[in-house]
Amino acid sequence: MKKTLLISSPLLAAQAMAHPGHDHSHWFSGAVHGITALAIISVVAFGAYLFNKNSKAQAQKTHTQKDKE
């Protein structure tokens, strides 16, 4: 399942991005791009936080198991 998702994700991303576009000269265009960038940065930061949290928990678990031996 993971392999299928990994292989198909570039294809799905291309389909999602295939739209006719929008007017970059619109007065609200800058704000929309800023909000989109903020959303992407937030998702990446949250992913990094979860990765760090999981890594610390795994290290603590491994360290605790070694102490019991």
PETALIN-V416382 format. One line per field, one symbol per residue. ss: DSSP state (A for helix, B for strand, O for the rest). phi: phi as a letter, one per 30 degrees, with the letter a starting at -180 (. if undefined). burial: 1 if it has 9 or more other ideal C-beta (glycine too) atoms within 8 Angstrom, else 0. A space follows every 10 residues. Layout:
ss = ???
phi = ???
burial = ???
//
This chain:
ss = OAAAAAAAAA AAAAAAAOOO OOOOOOOOAA AAAAAAAAAA AAAAAAAAAA AAAAAAAAAA AAAAAAAAO
phi = .ddddddddd ddddddddbd jbddcddced dddddddddd dddddddddd dddddddddd ddddddddd
burial = 0000000000 0000000000 0000000010 0100000000 0000000000 0000000000 000000000
//
